[in-house]
Amino acid sequence: MSDKAATQHLFADALARVQAVCAALAAEGQWPAGIDFSRVVVEPPRDASHGDMATNAAMVLAKDAKAKPRDLADKIAEKLRADDLVAAVEVAGPGFINLTLKPQVWADELRTVLREGVSYGKSAIGRGEKVNVEYVSANPTGPMHVGHCRGAVFGDALCGLLDFAGYDVTREYYINDAGAQVDVLARSAYLRYLEALGEIIGEIPDGLYPGDYLVPVGQALAAEHGGKLKAMAEAAWLPIVRAKAIAMMMDMIKGDLAALNIKHEVFFSERSLIETGNNKVTETIDFLRSKGDIYEGRLPPPKGKPVEDYEDRIQTLFRATAYGDDVDRPLIKSDGSYTYFASDIAYHKNKVDRGFLDMIDVFGADHGGYIKRMQAAVKGVSGGKAALDVKVVQLVRLLRAGEPVRMSKRSGDFVTLREVVDEVGSDAVRFMMLFRKNDAVLDFDLAKVLEQSKDNPVFYVQYGHARGHSIFKNAREVVPDLPEDDAARTAYLGDSPVERLTDPAELDLLKRLALYPRMVEAAAVAHEPHRIAFYLYDLASEFHALWTKGRDLPYLRFIITNDAEITRARLAMVQGVVSVLASGLAVLGVHAPTEMR
């Protein structure tokens, strides 16, 4: 497959060849023309002993071809055996087709890795389509804690993954600056303002935020206004204090996110939706009413657990059940104010109006019940043109040497995101937050992520990258003109005799490298960046294992002092590993160090 385009990875090329065989059978009259091949896939077999690749072509095409899957598989297999890149074809079970490729395929794919460097795996599958990813969106009532951290890292890594896969990504933060909680924040900050003026405020009353992170807000208010706010009624000082507190909290939150190398392109204010003379919530409700999606009615009593927004009265309801939700949803409370849901509908209509038909929202563990109504809302405001995928990020249990670390935002006794980053570093935080599927609870042990062992995944992956650079440094005794610069070294090794990499362990490592582009595309389509973290760990593990094997079997060492050609071939393999590790770590927003300190 050495003549394939750089943008078409090995599995995509194999899929194209399988589809071409199927098209040839159709042209020969073996089955009706016009059959849809889109369900045909080529993927790694579950059991590596079955071959290098497997295809479901016969299984998914049999019905349309009016043939038994096994018979159809035999016909497809016969043609595939003539492919100059296929060493063996086996039909298994009811009609699966397993392919074993010739060794030259893996050498050619390594040349592709060397040719493309850290761009290897970059995909055009996104076709430049706009996608809006909204993540973090923590209430601006205090610093970020480790619970926010997981959603922040997940969302940011997902954006990096989608960008690498060819999507036009917008990173967005929704500032909840219009609800009751920001009025609580303002009253809490006002106490700190009085404190800054010299008053004794005593213990912070229940229901207010007691954290000392509001002390600087009080001091800033005192410096700016002196004692003027004290002379005002609450209705007058509340908006002033609220605006200052929100601004300072958002600056703190942005700083916390920057410590994790996270930056959003858009910070969207909820309050901007309900500004006087520009009420987008009212406009959205009117728009939905004109479509027949709003009505006045009474909701039936909830079954099972209580619904937080249920009221037994005639009220304004969104016809959410018309778009797949379980129950219609209220938009206006009994006091005449909008529900949170009403503002959220208006916000997502704003996204649609900005041209986003592909949206991803990252929710915390306690918002799982909100998914269906938001997906219904997006369908409603877009006329079914837009799609919303909601990724739920489960809780983080913060541990130290196996013991729980307490965390309580209400009491002010919580571990901040910044404290965790300062203790273990942003790389450890980011990688470990991704080394578990987002919808599973994560145990984050502050002691374990500092261990230098295989049991610490971030260390093990970064050490793989650093070990590669160490090998290059040592190899200059045998290959004295080996460049130090990554790009120059990659180009220099491009014409290495990589066909000499014939040991099964070497071929397994090359096959692992060749999986990367397909892994990128699959992870991007599924919106699952953890797949990249898992892949990098597996790649690093195989690399470390091969290095260890060379220690026991000298002929497998990466540097053979009396054989410059095999050394060059193995250095090319090491460069492939280094490039892919650097690429994957960059996608996840983690550094790829050249040495471990």
Secondary structure, 3 states (H helix, E strand, C coil): CCCCCCCCCHHHHHHHHHHHHHHHHHHCCCCCCCCCCCCCCEECCCCHHHCCEEECHHHHHHHHHCCCHHHHHHHHHHHHCCCCCEEEEEEECCCEEEEEECHHHHHHHHHHHHHHHHHCCCCCCCCCCEEEEECCCCCCCCCCEHHHHHHHHHHHHHHHHHHHCCCEEEEEEEECCCCHHHHHHHHHHHHHHHHHCCCCCCCCCCCCCCCHHHHHHHHHHHHHHCCHHHHCCHHHHHHHHHHHHHHHHHHHHHHHHHCCCCCCCEEEECHHHEECCEEHHHHHHHHHHHCCCEEEECCCCCCCCCCCCCCCCCEEEECHHHHCCCCCEECECCCCCECHHHHHHHHHHHHHHCCCCEEEEEEEHHHHHHHHHHHHHHHHHHCCCCEEEEEEECCEEEEECCEECCCECCCCECCEHHHHHHHHCHHHHHHHHHCCCCCCCEEEECCHHHCCCCCCHHHHHHHHHHHHHHHHHHHCCCCCCCCCCHHHHHHHHHHCCHHHCCCHHHHHHHHHHHCHHHHHHHHHHHCCCHHHHHHHHHHHHHHHHHHHHHHHCHHHCCCCCCCHHHHHHHHHHHHHHHHHHHHHHHHHCCCCCCCCC
